[in-house]
Amino acid sequence: MRLAREVGIKANVARIDPAPKHADFASQVSTYREQVTRELLAFAKAKVLGKDGRALVLLDVARLQKMVDEVKSGA
């Protein structure tokens, strides 16, 4: 979400170009690259994010924010 806000959100979509490496995501949340890959694939299947060349495209920023808020609140 921080990266989405940094690049700008337009019409509920954010384009992060170039996409961070899975290993970089993993180091930020103390997990393995493989787990990050699985989670990103799950988000892609749920149509929350996608890839466009080198870019990571957040297709539904509001839905992703809701998911983050639910995790933070323990719901």
Distance bins in CASP14 RR format, pairs under 12 A and 6 or more apart:
PFRMAT RR
TARGET T0000
AUTHOR 0000-0000-0000
RMODE 2
METHOD distances of the structure
MODEL  1
1 7 0 0 0 0 0 1 0 0 0 0 0
1 8 0 0 0 0 0 1 0 0 0 0 0
1 9 0 0 0 0 1 0 0 0 0 0 0
1 14 0 0 0 0 1 0 0 0 0 0 0
1 16 0 0 0 0 0 1 0 0 0 0 0
1 48 0 0 0 0 0 1 0 0 0 0 0
1 49 0 0 0 0 0 1 0 0 0 0 0
1 58 0 0 0 0 1 0 0 0 0 0 0
1 61 1 0 0 1 0 0 0 0 0 0 0
1 62 0 0 0 0 0 1 0 0 0 0 0
1 63 0 0 0 0 0 1 0 0 0 0 0
1 64 1 0 0 1 0 0 0 0 0 0 0
1 65 1 0 0 1 0 0 0 0 0 0 0
1 66 0 0 0 0 0 1 0 0 0 0 0
1 67 0 0 0 0 1 0 0 0 0 0 0
1 68 1 0 1 0 0 0 0 0 0 0 0
1 69 0 0 0 0 1 0 0 0 0 0 0
1 71 0 0 0 0 0 1 0 0 0 0 0
1 72 0 0 0 0 0 1 0 0 0 0 0
2 8 0 0 0 0 0 1 0 0 0 0 0
2 9 0 0 0 0 0 1 0 0 0 0 0
2 14 0 0 0 0 0 1 0 0 0 0 0
2 16 0 0 0 0 0 1 0 0 0 0 0
2 20 0 0 0 0 0 1 0 0 0 0 0
2 25 0 0 0 0 0 1 0 0 0 0 0
2 28 0 0 0 0 1 0 0 0 0 0 0
2 58 0 0 0 0 0 1 0 0 0 0 0
2 61 0 0 0 0 0 1 0 0 0 0 0
2 64 0 0 0 0 0 1 0 0 0 0 0
2 65 0 0 0 0 0 1 0 0 0 0 0
2 68 0 0 0 0 0 1 0 0 0 0 0
3 9 0 0 0 0 0 1 0 0 0 0 0
3 14 1 0 0 1 0 0 0 0 0 0 0
3 15 0 0 0 0 0 1 0 0 0 0 0
3 16 1 0 1 0 0 0 0 0 0 0 0
3 17 0 0 0 0 0 1 0 0 0 0 0
3 18 0 0 0 0 0 1 0 0 0 0 0
3 19 0 0 0 0 1 0 0 0 0 0 0
3 20 1 0 0 1 0 0 0 0 0 0 0
3 24 0 0 0 0 0 1 0 0 0 0 0
3 25 0 0 0 0 1 0 0 0 0 0 0
3 28 0 0 0 0 0 1 0 0 0 0 0
3 49 0 0 0 0 0 1 0 0 0 0 0
3 55 0 0 0 0 0 1 0 0 0 0 0
3 56 0 0 0 0 1 0 0 0 0 0 0
3 57 0 0 0 0 0 1 0 0 0 0 0
3 58 0 0 0 0 1 0 0 0 0 0 0
3 61 0 0 0 0 0 1 0 0 0 0 0
3 64 0 0 0 0 0 1 0 0 0 0 0
4 10 0 0 0 0 0 1 0 0 0 0 0
4 12 0 0 0 0 0 1 0 0 0 0 0
4 13 0 0 0 0 1 0 0 0 0 0 0
4 14 1 1 0 0 0 0 0 0 0 0 0
4 15 0 0 0 0 1 0 0 0 0 0 0
4 16 1 0 0 1 0 0 0 0 0 0 0
4 17 0 0 0 0 0 1 0 0 0 0 0
4 19 0 0 0 0 0 1 0 0 0 0 0
4 20 0 0 0 0 0 1 0 0 0 0 0
4 48 0 0 0 0 0 1 0 0 0 0 0
4 49 0 0 0 0 1 0 0 0 0 0 0
4 56 0 0 0 0 1 0 0 0 0 0 0
4 57 0 0 0 0 0 1 0 0 0 0 0
4 58 1 0 1 0 0 0 0 0 0 0 0
4 59 0 0 0 0 0 1 0 0 0 0 0
4 60 0 0 0 0 0 1 0 0 0 0 0
4 61 1 0 1 0 0 0 0 0 0 0 0
4 62 0 0 0 0 0 1 0 0 0 0 0
4 64 1 0 0 1 0 0 0 0 0 0 0
4 65 0 0 0 0 1 0 0 0 0 0 0
4 68 0 0 0 0 0 1 0 0 0 0 0
5 14 1 0 0 1 0 0 0 0 0 0 0
5 16 0 0 0 0 0 1 0 0 0 0 0
5 58 0 0 0 0 0 1 0 0 0 0 0
5 61 0 0 0 0 1 0 0 0 0 0 0
5 64 0 0 0 0 0 1 0 0 0 0 0
5 65 0 0 0 0 1 0 0 0 0 0 0
5 68 0 0 0 0 0 1 0 0 0 0 0
6 14 0 0 0 0 1 0 0 0 0 0 0
6 15 0 0 0 0 0 1 0 0 0 0 0
6 16 0 0 0 0 1 0 0 0 0 0 0
6 17 0 0 0 0 0 1 0 0 0 0 0
6 20 0 0 0 0 0 1 0 0 0 0 0
6 58 0 0 0 0 0 1 0 0 0 0 0
7 13 0 0 0 0 0 1 0 0 0 0 0
7 14 1 0 1 0 0 0 0 0 0 0 0
7 15 1 0 0 1 0 0 0 0 0 0 0
7 16 1 0 1 0 0 0 0 0 0 0 0
7 17 1 0 0 1 0 0 0 0 0 0 0
7 18 0 0 0 0 0 1 0 0 0 0 0
7 19 0 0 0 0 0 1 0 0 0 0 0
7 20 0 0 0 0 0 1 0 0 0 0 0
7 55 0 0 0 0 1 0 0 0 0 0 0
7 56 0 0 0 0 1 0 0 0 0 0 0
7 57 0 0 0 0 0 1 0 0 0 0 0
7 58 0 0 0 0 1 0 0 0 0 0 0
7 61 0 0 0 0 0 1 0 0 0 0 0
8 14 1 0 1 0 0 0 0 0 0 0 0
8 15 0 0 0 0 1 0 0 0 0 0 0
8 16 0 0 0 0 1 0 0 0 0 0 0
8 17 0 0 0 0 0 1 0 0 0 0 0
8 58 0 0 0 0 0 1 0 0 0 0 0
8 61 0 0 0 0 1 0 0 0 0 0 0
9 15 0 0 0 0 1 0 0 0 0 0 0
9 16 0 0 0 0 0 1 0 0 0 0 0
9 57 0 0 0 0 0 1 0 0 0 0 0
9 58 1 0 0 1 0 0 0 0 0 0 0
9 59 0 0 0 0 0 1 0 0 0 0 0
9 60 0 0 0 0 0 1 0 0 0 0 0
9 61 1 0 1 0 0 0 0 0 0 0 0
9 62 0 0 0 0 1 0 0 0 0 0 0
9 64 0 0 0 0 0 1 0 0 0 0 0
9 65 0 0 0 0 1 0 0 0 0 0 0
10 57 0 0 0 0 0 1 0 0 0 0 0
10 58 0 0 0 0 0 1 0 0 0 0 0
10 61 0 0 0 0 1 0 0 0 0 0 0
11 58 0 0 0 0 0 1 0 0 0 0 0
11 59 0 0 0 0 0 1 0 0 0 0 0
11 60 0 0 0 0 0 1 0 0 0 0 0
11 61 0 0 0 0 1 0 0 0 0 0 0
11 62 0 0 0 0 0 1 0 0 0 0 0
12 48 0 0 0 0 0 1 0 0 0 0 0
12 57 0 0 0 0 0 1 0 0 0 0 0
12 58 0 0 0 0 1 0 0 0 0 0 0
12 59 0 0 0 0 1 0 0 0 0 0 0
12 60 1 0 0 1 0 0 0 0 0 0 0
12 61 1 0 1 0 0 0 0 0 0 0 0
12 62 1 0 1 0 0 0 0 0 0 0 0
12 63 0 0 0 0 1 0 0 0 0 0 0
12 64 0 0 0 0 1 0 0 0 0 0 0
12 65 0 0 0 0 1 0 0 0 0 0 0
12 66 0 0 0 0 0 1 0 0 0 0 0
13 47 0 0 0 0 0 1 0 0 0 0 0
13 48 0 0 0 0 0 1 0 0 0 0 0
13 49 0 0 0 0 1 0 0 0 0 0 0
13 50 0 0 0 0 0 1 0 0 0 0 0
13 52 0 0 0 0 0 1 0 0 0 0 0
13 55 0 0 0 0 0 1 0 0 0 0 0
13 56 0 0 0 0 0 1 0 0 0 0 0
13 57 1 0 0 1 0 0 0 0 0 0 0
13 58 1 0 0 1 0 0 0 0 0 0 0
13 59 1 0 0 1 0 0 0 0 0 0 0
13 60 1 0 0 1 0 0 0 0 0 0 0
13 61 1 0 0 1 0 0 0 0 0 0 0
13 62 0 0 0 0 0 1 0 0 0 0 0
13 63 0 0 0 0 0 1 0 0 0 0 0
13 64 0 0 0 0 0 1 0 0 0 0 0
14 48 0 0 0 0 0 1 0 0 0 0 0
14 49 0 0 0 0 1 0 0 0 0 0 0
14 50 0 0 0 0 0 1 0 0 0 0 0
14 52 0 0 0 0 0 1 0 0 0 0 0
14 55 0 0 0 0 1 0 0 0 0 0 0
14 56 0 0 0 0 1 0 0 0 0 0 0
14 57 1 0 0 1 0 0 0 0 0 0 0
14 58 1 0 1 0 0 0 0 0 0 0 0
14 59 0 0 0 0 1 0 0 0 0 0 0
14 60 0 0 0 0 1 0 0 0 0 0 0
14 61 1 0 1 0 0 0 0 0 0 0 0
14 62 0 0 0 0 0 1 0 0 0 0 0
14 64 0 0 0 0 1 0 0 0 0 0 0
14 65 0 0 0 0 0 1 0 0 0 0 0
15 49 0 0 0 0 0 1 0 0 0 0 0
15 50 0 0 0 0 1 0 0 0 0 0 0
15 51 0 0 0 0 0 1 0 0 0 0 0
15 52 1 0 0 1 0 0 0 0 0 0 0
15 53 0 0 0 0 0 1 0 0 0 0 0
15 54 0 0 0 0 0 1 0 0 0 0 0
15 55 1 0 1 0 0 0 0 0 0 0 0
15 56 1 0 0 1 0 0 0 0 0 0 0
15 57 1 0 1 0 0 0 0 0 0 0 0
15 58 1 0 0 1 0 0 0 0 0 0 0
15 59 0 0 0 0 1 0 0 0 0 0 0
15 61 0 0 0 0 0 1 0 0 0 0 0
16 24 0 0 0 0 0 1 0 0 0 0 0
16 25 0 0 0 0 0 1 0 0 0 0 0
16 49 0 0 0 0 1 0 0 0 0 0 0
16 50 0 0 0 0 0 1 0 0 0 0 0
16 51 0 0 0 0 0 1 0 0 0 0 0
16 52 0 0 0 0 0 1 0 0 0 0 0
16 53 0 0 0 0 0 1 0 0 0 0 0
16 54 0 0 0 0 1 0 0 0 0 0 0
16 55 1 0 0 1 0 0 0 0 0 0 0
16 56 1 0 1 0 0 0 0 0 0 0 0
16 57 1 0 0 1 0 0 0 0 0 0 0
16 58 1 0 0 1 0 0 0 0 0 0 0
16 59 0 0 0 0 0 1 0 0 0 0 0
16 61 0 0 0 0 0 1 0 0 0 0 0
17 51 0 0 0 0 0 1 0 0 0 0 0
17 52 0 0 0 0 1 0 0 0 0 0 0
17 53 0 0 0 0 1 0 0 0 0 0 0
17 54 1 0 1 0 0 0 0 0 0 0 0
17 55 1 1 0 0 0 0 0 0 0 0 0
17 56 1 0 0 1 0 0 0 0 0 0 0
17 57 0 0 0 0 1 0 0 0 0 0 0
17 58 0 0 0 0 0 1 0 0 0 0 0
18 24 0 0 0 0 0 1 0 0 0 0 0
18 51 0 0 0 0 0 1 0 0 0 0 0
18 52 0 0 0 0 0 1 0 0 0 0 0
18 53 0 0 0 0 1 0 0 0 0 0 0
18 54 1 0 1 0 0 0 0 0 0 0 0
18 55 1 0 0 1 0 0 0 0 0 0 0
18 56 0 0 0 0 1 0 0 0 0 0 0
18 57 0 0 0 0 0 1 0 0 0 0 0
19 25 0 0 0 0 1 0 0 0 0 0 0
19 36 0 0 0 0 0 1 0 0 0 0 0
19 40 0 0 0 0 1 0 0 0 0 0 0
19 49 0 0 0 0 1 0 0 0 0 0 0
19 50 0 0 0 0 1 0 0 0 0 0 0
19 51 1 0 0 1 0 0 0 0 0 0 0
19 52 0 0 0 0 1 0 0 0 0 0 0
19 53 0 0 0 0 1 0 0 0 0 0 0
19 54 1 0 0 1 0 0 0 0 0 0 0
19 55 1 0 1 0 0 0 0 0 0 0 0
19 56 1 1 0 0 0 0 0 0 0 0 0
19 57 0 0 0 0 1 0 0 0 0 0 0
19 58 0 0 0 0 0 1 0 0 0 0 0
20 26 0 0 0 0 1 0 0 0 0 0 0
20 27 0 0 0 0 0 1 0 0 0 0 0
20 28 0 0 0 0 1 0 0 0 0 0 0
20 29 0 0 0 0 0 1 0 0 0 0 0
20 33 0 0 0 0 0 1 0 0 0 0 0
20 36 0 0 0 0 1 0 0 0 0 0 0
20 40 0 0 0 0 0 1 0 0 0 0 0
20 54 0 0 0 0 0 1 0 0 0 0 0
20 55 0 0 0 0 0 1 0 0 0 0 0
20 56 1 0 0 1 0 0 0 0 0 0 0
21 27 0 0 0 0 1 0 0 0 0 0 0
21 28 0 0 0 0 0 1 0 0 0 0 0
21 33 0 0 0 0 1 0 0 0 0 0 0
21 36 0 0 0 0 1 0 0 0 0 0 0
21 37 0 0 0 0 0 1 0 0 0 0 0
21 40 0 0 0 0 0 1 0 0 0 0 0
21 54 0 0 0 0 0 1 0 0 0 0 0
21 56 0 0 0 0 0 1 0 0 0 0 0
22 28 0 0 0 0 0 1 0 0 0 0 0
22 29 0 0 0 0 0 1 0 0 0 0 0
22 31 0 0 0 0 0 1 0 0 0 0 0
22 32 0 0 0 0 1 0 0 0 0 0 0
22 33 1 0 1 0 0 0 0 0 0 0 0
22 34 0 0 0 0 1 0 0 0 0 0 0
22 35 0 0 0 0 1 0 0 0 0 0 0
22 36 1 0 1 0 0 0 0 0 0 0 0
22 37 1 0 1 0 0 0 0 0 0 0 0
22 38 0 0 0 0 1 0 0 0 0 0 0
22 39 0 0 0 0 1 0 0 0 0 0 0
22 40 1 0 0 1 0 0 0 0 0 0 0
22 41 0 0 0 0 0 1 0 0 0 0 0
22 51 0 0 0 0 0 1 0 0 0 0 0
22 56 0 0 0 0 0 1 0 0 0 0 0
23 29 0 0 0 0 0 1 0 0 0 0 0
23 31 0 0 0 0 0 1 0 0 0 0 0
23 32 0 0 0 0 1 0 0 0 0 0 0
23 33 1 0 1 0 0 0 0 0 0 0 0
23 34 0 0 0 0 0 1 0 0 0 0 0
23 35 0 0 0 0 0 1 0 0 0 0 0
23 36 1 0 0 1 0 0 0 0 0 0 0
23 37 0 0 0 0 0 1 0 0 0 0 0
24 31 0 0 0 0 0 1 0 0 0 0 0
24 33 0 0 0 0 1 0 0 0 0 0 0
24 36 0 0 0 0 1 0 0 0 0 0 0
24 56 0 0 0 0 0 1 0 0 0 0 0
25 31 0 0 0 0 1 0 0 0 0 0 0
25 32 0 0 0 0 0 1 0 0 0 0 0
25 33 1 0 0 1 0 0 0 0 0 0 0
25 34 0 0 0 0 0 1 0 0 0 0 0
25 35 0 0 0 0 1 0 0 0 0 0 0
25 36 1 0 1 0 0 0 0 0 0 0 0
25 37 0 0 0 0 1 0 0 0 0 0 0
25 38 0 0 0 0 0 1 0 0 0 0 0
25 39 0 0 0 0 1 0 0 0 0 0 0
25 40 0 0 0 0 1 0 0 0 0 0 0
25 43 0 0 0 0 0 1 0 0 0 0 0
25 56 0 0 0 0 1 0 0 0 0 0 0
26 32 1 0 1 0 0 0 0 0 0 0 0
26 33 1 0 1 0 0 0 0 0 0 0 0
26 34 0 0 0 0 1 0 0 0 0 0 0
26 35 1 0 0 1 0 0 0 0 0 0 0
26 36 1 0 1 0 0 0 0 0 0 0 0
26 37 0 0 0 0 1 0 0 0 0 0 0
26 38 0 0 0 0 0 1 0 0 0 0 0
26 39 0 0 0 0 1 0 0 0 0 0 0
26 40 0 0 0 0 0 1 0 0 0 0 0
27 33 0 0 0 0 1 0 0 0 0 0 0
27 35 0 0 0 0 0 1 0 0 0 0 0
27 36 0 0 0 0 1 0 0 0 0 0 0
28 36 0 0 0 0 1 0 0 0 0 0 0
29 35 0 0 0 0 1 0 0 0 0 0 0
29 36 1 0 0 1 0 0 0 0 0 0 0
29 39 0 0 0 0 1 0 0 0 0 0 0
29 68 0 0 0 0 0 1 0 0 0 0 0
29 71 0 0 0 0 0 1 0 0 0 0 0
30 36 0 0 0 0 0 1 0 0 0 0 0
31 37 0 0 0 0 0 1 0 0 0 0 0
31 38 0 0 0 0 0 1 0 0 0 0 0
31 39 0 0 0 0 1 0 0 0 0 0 0
32 38 0 0 0 0 1 0 0 0 0 0 0
32 39 0 0 0 0 0 1 0 0 0 0 0
33 39 0 0 0 0 0 1 0 0 0 0 0
33 40 0 0 0 0 0 1 0 0 0 0 0
34 40 0 0 0 0 0 1 0 0 0 0 0
34 41 0 0 0 0 0 1 0 0 0 0 0
35 41 0 0 0 0 0 1 0 0 0 0 0
35 42 0 0 0 0 0 1 0 0 0 0 0
36 42 0 0 0 0 0 1 0 0 0 0 0
36 43 0 0 0 0 0 1 0 0 0 0 0
36 56 0 0 0 0 0 1 0 0 0 0 0
37 43 0 0 0 0 0 1 0 0 0 0 0
37 44 0 0 0 0 0 1 0 0 0 0 0
38 44 0 0 0 0 0 1 0 0 0 0 0
38 45 0 0 0 0 0 1 0 0 0 0 0
39 45 0 0 0 0 0 1 0 0 0 0 0
39 46 0 0 0 0 0 1 0 0 0 0 0
39 48 0 0 0 0 0 1 0 0 0 0 0
39 49 0 0 0 0 0 1 0 0 0 0 0
39 64 0 0 0 0 0 1 0 0 0 0 0
39 67 0 0 0 0 0 1 0 0 0 0 0
39 71 0 0 0 0 0 1 0 0 0 0 0
40 46 0 0 0 0 0 1 0 0 0 0 0
40 48 0 0 0 0 1 0 0 0 0 0 0
40 49 1 0 0 1 0 0 0 0 0 0 0
40 50 0 0 0 0 1 0 0 0 0 0 0
40 51 0 0 0 0 1 0 0 0 0 0 0
40 56 0 0 0 0 1 0 0 0 0 0 0
40 57 0 0 0 0 0 1 0 0 0 0 0
40 58 0 0 0 0 0 1 0 0 0 0 0
40 64 0 0 0 0 0 1 0 0 0 0 0
41 48 0 0 0 0 0 1 0 0 0 0 0
41 49 0 0 0 0 1 0 0 0 0 0 0
41 50 0 0 0 0 0 1 0 0 0 0 0
41 51 0 0 0 0 0 1 0 0 0 0 0
42 48 0 0 0 0 1 0 0 0 0 0 0
42 49 0 0 0 0 1 0 0 0 0 0 0
42 50 0 0 0 0 0 1 0 0 0 0 0
42 67 0 0 0 0 0 1 0 0 0 0 0
43 49 1 0 1 0 0 0 0 0 0 0 0
43 50 1 0 0 1 0 0 0 0 0 0 0
43 51 0 0 0 0 0 1 0 0 0 0 0
43 56 0 0 0 0 1 0 0 0 0 0 0
43 57 0 0 0 0 0 1 0 0 0 0 0
43 58 0 0 0 0 1 0 0 0 0 0 0
43 59 0 0 0 0 1 0 0 0 0 0 0
43 60 0 0 0 0 1 0 0 0 0 0 0
43 61 0 0 0 0 0 1 0 0 0 0 0
43 63 0 0 0 0 1 0 0 0 0 0 0
43 64 1 0 0 1 0 0 0 0 0 0 0
43 67 0 0 0 0 1 0 0 0 0 0 0
43 68 0 0 0 0 0 1 0 0 0 0 0
44 50 1 0 1 0 0 0 0 0 0 0 0
44 51 1 0 0 1 0 0 0 0 0 0 0
44 52 0 0 0 0 0 1 0 0 0 0 0
44 56 0 0 0 0 1 0 0 0 0 0 0
44 57 0 0 0 0 1 0 0 0 0 0 0
44 58 0 0 0 0 0 1 0 0 0 0 0
44 59 0 0 0 0 1 0 0 0 0 0 0
44 60 0 0 0 0 0 1 0 0 0 0 0
45 59 0 0 0 0 0 1 0 0 0 0 0
46 58 0 0 0 0 0 1 0 0 0 0 0
46 59 0 0 0 0 1 0 0 0 0 0 0
46 60 0 0 0 0 1 0 0 0 0 0 0
46 63 0 0 0 0 1 0 0 0 0 0 0
46 64 0 0 0 0 1 0 0 0 0 0 0
46 67 0 0 0 0 1 0 0 0 0 0 0
47 57 0 0 0 0 0 1 0 0 0 0 0
47 58 0 0 0 0 0 1 0 0 0 0 0
47 59 1 0 1 0 0 0 0 0 0 0 0
47 60 1 0 0 1 0 0 0 0 0 0 0
47 63 0 0 0 0 1 0 0 0 0 0 0
47 64 0 0 0 0 0 1 0 0 0 0 0
48 56 0 0 0 0 0 1 0 0 0 0 0
48 57 0 0 0 0 0 1 0 0 0 0 0
48 58 1 0 0 1 0 0 0 0 0 0 0
48 59 1 0 0 1 0 0 0 0 0 0 0
48 60 1 0 1 0 0 0 0 0 0 0 0
48 61 0 0 0 0 1 0 0 0 0 0 0
48 62 0 0 0 0 0 1 0 0 0 0 0
48 63 1 0 1 0 0 0 0 0 0 0 0
48 64 1 0 1 0 0 0 0 0 0 0 0
48 65 0 0 0 0 0 1 0 0 0 0 0
48 66 0 0 0 0 0 1 0 0 0 0 0
48 67 1 0 0 1 0 0 0 0 0 0 0
48 68 0 0 0 0 0 1 0 0 0 0 0
49 55 0 0 0 0 0 1 0 0 0 0 0
49 56 1 0 0 1 0 0 0 0 0 0 0
49 57 1 0 0 1 0 0 0 0 0 0 0
49 58 1 0 1 0 0 0 0 0 0 0 0
49 59 1 0 1 0 0 0 0 0 0 0 0
49 60 0 0 0 0 1 0 0 0 0 0 0
49 61 0 0 0 0 1 0 0 0 0 0 0
49 63 0 0 0 0 1 0 0 0 0 0 0
49 64 1 0 0 1 0 0 0 0 0 0 0
49 67 0 0 0 0 0 1 0 0 0 0 0
50 56 1 0 0 1 0 0 0 0 0 0 0
50 57 1 0 1 0 0 0 0 0 0 0 0
50 58 1 0 0 1 0 0 0 0 0 0 0
50 59 1 0 0 1 0 0 0 0 0 0 0
50 60 0 0 0 0 0 1 0 0 0 0 0
50 64 0 0 0 0 0 1 0 0 0 0 0
51 57 1 0 0 1 0 0 0 0 0 0 0
51 58 0 0 0 0 0 1 0 0 0 0 0
51 59 0 0 0 0 0 1 0 0 0 0 0
52 58 0 0 0 0 0 1 0 0 0 0 0
52 59 0 0 0 0 0 1 0 0 0 0 0
56 64 0 0 0 0 0 1 0 0 0 0 0
57 64 0 0 0 0 0 1 0 0 0 0 0
58 64 1 0 1 0 0 0 0 0 0 0 0
58 65 0 0 0 0 1 0 0 0 0 0 0
58 67 0 0 0 0 0 1 0 0 0 0 0
58 68 0 0 0 0 0 1 0 0 0 0 0
60 66 0 0 0 0 1 0 0 0 0 0 0
60 67 0 0 0 0 1 0 0 0 0 0 0
61 67 0 0 0 0 0 1 0 0 0 0 0
61 68 0 0 0 0 0 1 0 0 0 0 0
62 68 0 0 0 0 0 1 0 0 0 0 0
62 69 0 0 0 0 0 1 0 0 0 0 0
63 69 0 0 0 0 0 1 0 0 0 0 0
63 70 0 0 0 0 0 1 0 0 0 0 0
64 70 0 0 0 0 0 1 0 0 0 0 0
64 71 0 0 0 0 0 1 0 0 0 0 0
65 71 0 0 0 0 0 1 0 0 0 0 0
65 72 0 0 0 0 0 1 0 0 0 0 0
66 72 0 0 0 0 0 1 0 0 0 0 0
66 73 0 0 0 0 0 1 0 0 0 0 0
66 75 0 0 0 0 0 1 0 0 0 0 0
67 73 0 0 0 0 0 1 0 0 0 0 0
67 74 0 0 0 0 0 1 0 0 0 0 0
67 75 0 0 0 0 0 1 0 0 0 0 0
68 74 0 0 0 0 0 1 0 0 0 0 0
68 75 0 0 0 0 0 1 0 0 0 0 0
69 75 0 0 0 0 1 0 0 0 0 0 0
END
